[in-house]
């Protein structure tokens, strides 16, 4: 990855997905098992904070990573369905969206990019 922006985005995406999963588990225990609150108030607040952080991080890293408006829109829309931020993060990694525009010039990974063999 060419910058810390990609790392921050990946952490925010996975954290948002995990907070969604935690909230869903808490809601299952509250409404299906009927085991009391099941931590829903706390998990709901945690998810809300992590959701807001994900949105802010997505908006902040779009320019440094060279995202087009369509990619940013996909990142923002992925925050709505459960666990889709994790799927978006995996898609973005596979498609070079987390390497930035100057990925190879600045030490990026260039994942899945074919490089010419070096001859000595």
Backbone torsions as a table, in degrees:
resi	resn	phi	psi	omega
1	UNK	NA	144.3	-173.2
2	UNK	-85.3	-12.8	-176.9
3	UNK	-154.3	171.0	176.6
4	UNK	-72.6	-17.2	-179.7
5	UNK	-58.5	-41.1	-179.5
6	UNK	-66.2	-40.9	179.3
7	UNK	-64.8	-43.9	178.9
8	UNK	-62.4	-42.1	179.2
9	UNK	-63.6	-44.4	-178.6
10	UNK	-61.8	-42.1	178.6
11	UNK	-63.9	-44.2	-179.9
12	UNK	-64.2	-39.6	-179.0
13	UNK	-65.2	-45.6	-179.6
14	UNK	-68.9	-40.2	178.6
15	UNK	-62.5	-39.7	179.3
16	UNK	-65.4	-41.9	179.0
17	UNK	-64.3	-43.1	-179.8
18	UNK	-68.5	-35.9	177.7
19	UNK	-67.5	-34.9	175.2
20	UNK	-62.6	-46.3	-179.4
21	UNK	-62.3	-42.7	177.4
22	UNK	-61.3	-41.4	178.1
23	UNK	-65.2	-41.3	178.5
24	UNK	-63.5	-39.9	177.3
25	UNK	-64.5	-43.5	177.5
26	UNK	-61.4	-41.0	178.8
27	UNK	-67.8	-34.0	176.5
28	UNK	-60.8	-47.6	179.8
29	UNK	-66.8	-32.8	-178.8
30	UNK	-74.2	-46.1	-171.3
31	UNK	-98.5	-30.6	-177.5
32	UNK	-94.0	-51.9	-179.6
33	UNK	-79.7	-21.5	-177.8
34	UNK	56.0	51.5	-179.2
35	UNK	-101.4	37.6	-179.2
36	UNK	85.7	-156.1	-177.0
37	UNK	-65.7	-30.6	177.5
38	UNK	63.2	21.2	179.3
39	UNK	79.3	9.0	-176.8
40	UNK	-59.8	-42.2	179.0
41	UNK	-60.1	-43.5	-179.7
42	UNK	-70.9	-47.7	-179.7
43	UNK	-63.6	-35.1	177.3
44	UNK	-64.2	-43.1	178.6
45	UNK	-66.5	-42.7	178.8
46	UNK	-60.6	-46.0	-179.8
47	UNK	-63.3	-40.2	178.9
48	UNK	-61.4	-42.5	178.8
49	UNK	-66.9	-45.3	-178.9
50	UNK	-66.5	-36.0	176.0
51	UNK	-60.4	-47.8	179.9
52	UNK	-62.5	-40.5	177.9
53	UNK	-62.9	-42.5	179.0
54	UNK	-60.3	-44.8	179.8
55	UNK	-62.7	-45.7	179.4
56	UNK	-64.0	-41.2	178.5
57	UNK	-64.7	-42.6	179.4
58	UNK	-59.6	-44.7	178.7
59	UNK	-66.3	-33.9	-177.3
60	UNK	-76.0	-33.9	-175.1
61	UNK	-92.3	-8.1	-176.4
62	UNK	-58.4	-46.3	-178.4
63	UNK	-71.4	-48.8	179.0
64	UNK	-59.9	-30.9	-179.9
65	UNK	-89.7	-0.9	176.8
66	UNK	70.5	32.1	-179.8
67	UNK	-74.3	141.1	170.8
68	UNK	-79.7	163.3	179.8
69	UNK	-56.1	-34.0	179.3
70	UNK	-63.5	-42.0	179.3
71	UNK	-65.7	-42.5	177.4
72	UNK	-62.4	-42.3	178.6
73	UNK	-61.9	-41.8	176.8
74	UNK	-62.5	-40.4	178.6
75	UNK	-62.4	-43.5	-179.2
76	UNK	-69.9	-40.7	179.2
77	UNK	-68.1	-28.0	-179.4
78	UNK	-68.9	-13.5	179.6
79	UNK	-78.4	-9.4	-176.0
80	UNK	-84.5	-56.7	178.5
81	UNK	-74.3	147.8	179.9
82	UNK	-59.3	135.4	174.3
83	UNK	69.4	2.9	-178.4
84	UNK	-74.0	-22.0	176.5
85	UNK	-64.6	-36.3	177.6
86	UNK	-66.3	-42.5	177.2
87	UNK	-63.2	-42.0	178.1
88	UNK	-62.8	-41.6	179.8
89	UNK	-60.8	-43.8	178.5
90	UNK	-64.2	-42.4	178.1
91	UNK	-62.9	-45.3	-178.5
92	UNK	-64.0	-37.9	178.4
93	UNK	-65.7	-45.2	-179.2
94	UNK	-64.8	-31.5	-175.5
95	UNK	-98.7	11.0	175.7
96	UNK	76.8	12.6	-178.9
97	UNK	-76.0	-12.9	179.6
98	UNK	-103.3	5.1	179.5
99	UNK	-91.7	-22.0	-179.1
100	UNK	84.5	165.8	-175.0
101	UNK	-66.7	-33.6	-179.0
102	UNK	-107.3	43.7	-169.4
103	UNK	-56.7	-44.8	-176.5
104	UNK	-80.8	-31.1	-180.0
105	UNK	-70.9	-25.3	-176.5
106	UNK	-113.0	24.5	175.1
107	UNK	82.6	19.5	178.3
108	UNK	-70.6	168.7	-176.4
109	UNK	-75.9	-34.7	-176.6
110	UNK	60.3	38.3	-178.1
111	UNK	-52.8	137.2	175.7
112	UNK	64.7	19.1	175.9
113	UNK	-105.2	130.8	-177.6
114	UNK	-80.4	125.4	179.4
115	UNK	-107.7	151.3	177.6
116	UNK	-73.5	140.9	177.4
117	UNK	-66.5	144.9	180.0
118	UNK	-86.4	127.7	177.6
119	UNK	-108.0	136.4	-176.6
120	UNK	-92.8	NA	NA
